[in-house]
Amino acid sequence: MDTVILISQVIMGLALVLTFVRVVRGPSLPDRVVALELFSTTVVGLVGVYAIQSGVSSFLDAAIVIALMGFLAAIGFARFLERGGPRDD
């Protein structure tokens, strides 16, 4: 089980790095919003795997909060773009 947890943490860490590159490089604001949503989802996955590894269930509460905040941020950005916010298209 320790090997599976380590492999999943490494893969999710690599996904975080690649997602951060997408957030920085763009090419447009909607692409950055999608990358931020993916970033928060990957962080939730990492926290979940760490909760399994450590056996502390309160980390799952933190993962739920992170997921909700990422969801609300994505909705906020989508509403901003829908109302005619600046775009990089």
C-alpha positions as CSV (number, residue, x, y, z in Angstrom):
1,M,0.0,0.0,0.0
2,D,2.9,2.4,0.7
3,T,4.2,2.0,-2.8
4,V,0.8,2.8,-4.3
5,I,0.5,5.9,-2.1
6,L,3.9,7.1,-3.1
7,I,3.3,6.6,-6.8
8,S,0.0,8.4,-6.6
9,Q,1.6,11.3,-4.8
10,V,4.4,11.6,-7.3
11,I,1.9,11.5,-10.3
12,M,-0.4,14.1,-8.6
13,G,2.7,16.3,-7.8
14,L,3.7,16.1,-11.5
15,A,0.1,17.0,-12.4
16,L,0.3,20.0,-10.1
17,V,3.5,21.3,-11.8
18,L,2.0,20.9,-15.3
19,T,-1.2,22.6,-14.2
20,F,0.7,25.5,-12.7
21,V,2.5,25.9,-16.1
22,R,-0.9,26.0,-17.8
23,V,-2.1,28.6,-15.3
24,V,0.9,30.8,-16.0
25,R,1.1,30.4,-19.7
26,G,-2.5,30.7,-20.6
27,P,-3.2,31.2,-23.6
28,S,-6.5,32.8,-22.6
29,L,-8.3,33.6,-19.4
30,P,-10.9,30.8,-19.7
31,D,-8.0,28.4,-20.1
32,R,-6.5,29.7,-16.9
33,V,-9.9,29.3,-15.1
34,V,-10.1,25.6,-16.2
35,A,-6.5,25.1,-15.1
36,L,-7.2,26.6,-11.6
37,E,-10.2,24.2,-11.3
38,L,-7.9,21.3,-12.2
39,F,-5.3,22.6,-9.7
40,S,-7.8,22.6,-6.8
41,T,-9.1,19.2,-7.8
42,T,-5.5,17.8,-7.8
43,V,-4.9,19.3,-4.4
44,V,-8.0,17.7,-3.1
45,G,-6.7,14.4,-4.4
46,L,-3.4,14.9,-2.7
47,V,-5.0,15.7,0.6
48,G,-7.2,12.7,0.3
49,V,-4.2,10.4,-0.4
50,Y,-2.4,11.9,2.6
51,A,-5.5,11.3,4.7
52,I,-5.4,7.7,3.8
53,Q,-1.7,7.5,4.4
54,S,-1.8,9.1,7.8
55,G,-5.1,7.7,9.0
56,V,-6.4,11.1,10.1
57,S,-9.9,11.6,8.9
58,S,-10.0,15.3,9.6
59,F,-7.9,15.9,6.5
60,L,-11.0,14.9,4.5
61,D,-12.8,17.9,6.0
62,A,-10.0,20.1,4.7
63,A,-10.3,18.4,1.3
64,I,-14.0,19.2,1.2
65,V,-13.4,22.8,2.0
66,I,-10.7,23.1,-0.7
67,A,-13.1,21.5,-3.2
68,L,-15.9,23.9,-2.4
69,M,-13.6,26.9,-2.6
70,G,-12.3,25.8,-5.9
71,F,-15.8,25.3,-7.2
72,L,-17.0,28.7,-6.0
73,A,-13.9,30.4,-7.5
74,A,-14.6,28.7,-10.9
75,I,-18.2,29.9,-10.8
76,G,-17.1,33.4,-9.9
77,F,-14.7,33.5,-12.8
78,A,-17.3,32.1,-15.2
79,R,-19.8,34.8,-14.1
80,F,-17.2,37.5,-14.6
81,L,-16.4,36.3,-18.1
82,E,-20.1,35.9,-18.9
83,R,-20.8,39.5,-17.9
84,G,-18.2,40.8,-20.4
85,G,-15.0,40.8,-18.4
86,P,-11.7,41.3,-20.2
87,R,-10.6,38.3,-22.3
88,D,-7.3,37.3,-23.8
89,D,-8.9,35.5,-26.8
